[in-house]
């Protein structure tokens, strides 16, 4: 997470972890955090890095998320914003999503995504957009792209939750029956004109908020 340095303690989902500087693939060989949970790539380990700029979604949180959306994944178009290592979008591909786009601007995270897509042979179903989130969303809109599921895990407490949902709405990136899921700090209040929060799931210090377009919200 931004601002955390080596040796400091990071709180994720109510659990404490010590930040250390390690090689790019340090999560890929130890522990059970960063792996594919289900689907055709089940059990495969992912290259990732816990750095100042990225914060992976823990396996227990990822499993809870996909339990909530499992019946919407097959054949879907999935957009992973602030993608980090790409673990969420890759999980969607493993579970049957037809296509996933990944938006990430941090260079080491981009390298992780490329390695993971190649290792799992998902390159032909994926697009990696290595630029600022808002310019990337504008580009997707200009191409006429829409998505069935949008997941965003922005840096906490910086206002990106609302700003990003505003952009998704303004750029008409949600398919007619699509929805967006926002991971945020549990105390973060998210309200967006033209969208409604249809569900929230809280897990100690973190929550998932599920948004759909309000009637006439496009």
C-alpha positions as CSV (number, residue, x, y, z in Angstrom):
1,X,0.0,0.0,0.0
2,X,1.2,3.5,-0.7
3,X,3.4,5.0,2.0
4,X,4.4,1.6,3.5
5,X,8.1,0.9,3.8
6,X,10.2,-2.1,4.4
7,X,9.9,-3.2,8.0
8,X,6.6,-1.6,8.7
9,X,3.4,-3.5,9.6
10,X,0.6,-3.6,7.1
11,X,-3.0,-4.5,8.1
12,X,-4.9,-6.4,5.5
13,X,-8.4,-7.8,6.3
14,X,-7.7,-7.5,10.0
15,X,-4.4,-9.5,9.8
16,X,-0.9,-8.0,10.3
17,X,1.9,-8.5,7.8
18,X,5.5,-7.2,7.9
19,X,6.6,-5.4,4.7
20,X,10.0,-6.6,3.4
21,X,11.9,-5.8,0.2
22,X,12.1,-9.0,-1.8
23,X,12.5,-10.1,-5.4
24,X,9.6,-9.7,-7.9
25,X,8.4,-13.3,-7.5
26,X,8.7,-13.6,-3.7
27,X,5.0,-14.4,-3.2
28,X,5.0,-17.1,-5.9
29,X,6.9,-19.7,-3.9
30,X,5.7,-19.4,-0.3
31,X,2.4,-19.2,1.6
32,X,-1.0,-19.6,0.1
33,X,-2.0,-16.1,-0.7
34,X,-1.4,-15.6,-4.4
35,X,-2.7,-18.6,-6.2
36,X,-5.6,-19.4,-8.5
37,X,-8.4,-20.7,-6.3
38,X,-10.7,-22.5,-8.8
39,X,-11.2,-23.3,-12.5
40,X,-8.9,-24.6,-15.2
41,X,-5.8,-23.0,-13.6
42,X,-6.8,-24.0,-10.0
43,X,-3.8,-24.2,-7.6
44,X,-1.4,-22.4,-9.9
45,X,0.9,-20.0,-8.1
46,X,1.1,-16.3,-9.3
47,X,4.0,-14.0,-9.5
48,X,3.3,-10.9,-7.5
49,X,5.0,-8.3,-5.3
50,X,3.9,-6.5,-2.2
51,X,5.3,-3.0,-2.7
52,X,4.5,0.5,-1.8
53,X,2.2,0.8,-4.8
54,X,0.2,-2.5,-4.8
55,X,-1.8,-4.4,-2.3
56,X,-3.0,-7.9,-3.3
57,X,-6.4,-9.2,-2.3
58,X,-5.9,-12.1,0.1
59,X,-7.1,-15.6,-0.9
60,X,-9.9,-15.6,1.7
61,X,-11.2,-12.3,0.4
62,X,-10.8,-13.4,-3.2
63,X,-12.8,-16.6,-2.5
64,X,-15.6,-14.6,-0.8
65,X,-15.7,-12.3,-3.8
66,X,-16.0,-15.0,-6.4
67,X,-18.5,-16.9,-4.3
68,X,-20.7,-13.8,-4.7
69,X,-20.3,-13.5,-8.5
70,X,-19.7,-17.1,-9.6
71,X,-22.9,-17.4,-11.6
72,X,-22.1,-14.3,-13.6
73,X,-18.5,-15.2,-14.7
74,X,-18.9,-17.8,-17.5
75,X,-18.6,-16.2,-20.9
76,X,-18.3,-12.7,-19.4
77,X,-16.1,-9.7,-20.3
78,X,-14.2,-8.8,-17.2
79,X,-12.3,-5.5,-16.4
80,X,-9.7,-5.5,-13.6
81,X,-8.9,-1.9,-12.6
82,X,-5.8,-1.1,-10.5
83,X,-5.0,-4.7,-11.3
84,X,-1.8,-5.2,-9.3
85,X,-0.5,-8.7,-10.1
86,X,-3.7,-9.4,-12.1
87,X,-4.9,-12.0,-9.6
88,X,-8.6,-11.1,-9.8
89,X,-8.8,-10.9,-13.6
90,X,-6.8,-14.1,-13.9
91,X,-9.2,-15.8,-11.4
92,X,-12.1,-14.7,-13.6
93,X,-10.4,-16.2,-16.7
94,X,-9.7,-19.5,-14.9
95,X,-13.4,-19.7,-13.9
96,X,-14.6,-19.2,-17.5
97,X,-14.6,-15.5,-18.3
98,X,-14.3,-15.1,-22.1
99,X,-12.0,-12.0,-21.9
100,X,-10.3,-9.9,-19.3
101,X,-8.7,-6.4,-19.6
102,X,-6.2,-5.3,-17.0
103,X,-5.5,-1.7,-16.2
104,X,-2.3,-1.0,-14.2
105,X,0.3,1.7,-14.3
106,X,3.0,0.4,-11.9
107,X,5.8,-1.2,-13.9
108,X,6.7,-4.1,-11.6
109,X,3.0,-5.0,-11.3
110,X,2.7,-4.9,-15.1
111,X,5.6,-7.3,-15.3
112,X,3.8,-9.6,-12.9
113,X,0.7,-9.6,-15.0
114,X,2.6,-10.4,-18.2
115,X,4.4,-13.3,-16.5
116,X,1.2,-14.7,-15.1
117,X,-0.8,-14.5,-18.3
118,X,2.0,-16.2,-20.2
119,X,2.5,-18.9,-17.6
120,X,-1.2,-19.7,-17.5
121,X,-1.6,-19.4,-21.3
122,X,-4.3,-16.7,-21.0
123,X,-2.6,-14.2,-23.4
124,X,-5.2,-14.7,-26.1
125,X,-8.0,-13.9,-23.8
126,X,-6.5,-10.9,-22.2
127,X,-5.5,-7.3,-22.8
128,X,-3.0,-5.4,-20.6
129,X,-3.3,-1.6,-20.6
130,X,-0.3,0.0,-18.9
131,X,-1.3,3.5,-18.2
132,X,-3.2,5.8,-15.9
133,X,-6.6,4.4,-15.0
134,X,-8.7,7.3,-16.2
135,X,-7.0,7.6,-19.6
136,X,-7.3,3.9,-20.0
137,X,-11.0,4.0,-19.3
138,X,-11.4,6.8,-21.8
139,X,-9.6,4.7,-24.4
140,X,-11.8,1.7,-23.8
141,X,-14.9,3.9,-24.1
142,X,-13.6,5.4,-27.4
143,X,-13.3,1.8,-28.8
144,X,-16.9,1.1,-27.8
145,X,-15.9,-1.6,-25.2
146,X,-18.3,-2.7,-22.5
147,X,-17.9,-5.1,-19.7
148,X,-20.2,-7.5,-17.7
149,X,-18.1,-7.3,-14.6
150,X,-15.8,-4.5,-13.5
151,X,-13.6,-5.0,-10.4
152,X,-11.6,-2.1,-8.9
153,X,-9.2,-2.2,-6.0
154,X,-7.8,1.3,-5.8
155,X,-5.5,2.6,-3.1
156,X,-7.6,3.1,0.0
157,X,-8.9,6.4,1.2
158,X,-7.8,8.5,-1.8
159,X,-11.2,9.1,-3.3
160,X,-10.6,6.8,-6.3
161,X,-13.7,4.7,-5.5
162,X,-16.2,7.4,-6.4
163,X,-14.1,9.0,-9.1
164,X,-13.6,5.7,-10.9
165,X,-17.3,4.7,-10.7
166,X,-18.1,8.1,-12.1
167,X,-15.8,7.4,-15.1
168,X,-17.3,4.0,-15.6
169,X,-20.8,5.5,-15.7
170,X,-19.8,8.5,-17.9
171,X,-17.9,6.4,-20.4
172,X,-20.7,3.8,-20.6
173,X,-18.4,0.9,-19.8
174,X,-20.9,-1.3,-18.1
175,X,-23.0,-3.7,-20.3
176,X,-26.8,-3.4,-19.8
177,X,-26.9,-6.1,-17.1
178,X,-23.3,-5.5,-15.9
179,X,-22.1,-4.5,-12.5
180,X,-19.1,-3.1,-10.7
181,X,-17.4,-4.4,-7.5
182,X,-15.3,-2.0,-5.4
183,X,-12.9,-3.2,-2.8
184,X,-12.3,-0.5,-0.2
185,X,-11.7,0.2,3.5
186,X,-14.7,-0.7,5.5
187,X,-15.4,2.8,6.7
188,X,-15.3,4.4,3.2
189,X,-18.6,5.7,2.1
190,X,-19.3,5.4,-1.7
191,X,-22.1,7.3,-3.4
192,X,-22.4,7.8,-7.1
193,X,-25.1,9.6,-9.1
194,X,-26.7,7.3,-11.6
195,X,-25.6,4.1,-9.9
196,X,-27.0,2.2,-7.0
197,X,-25.2,0.0,-4.4
198,X,-27.2,-3.2,-4.5
199,X,-25.1,-5.1,-1.9
200,X,-22.2,-4.8,0.5
201,X,-20.0,-7.5,2.1
202,X,-17.8,-6.6,5.0
203,X,-14.7,-8.4,6.2
204,X,-13.2,-6.7,9.2
205,X,-11.3,-3.7,7.8
206,X,-12.3,-4.3,4.2
207,X,-15.6,-4.4,2.2
208,X,-16.8,-5.2,-1.3
209,X,-19.5,-2.9,-2.6
210,X,-21.6,-4.0,-5.6
211,X,-22.9,-1.3,-8.0
212,X,-25.3,-1.4,-10.9
213,X,-26.6,1.4,-13.2
214,X,-29.7,3.0,-11.9
215,X,-32.6,3.1,-14.3
216,X,-31.7,5.8,-16.8
217,X,-28.2,6.0,-15.3
218,X,-26.3,5.6,-18.6
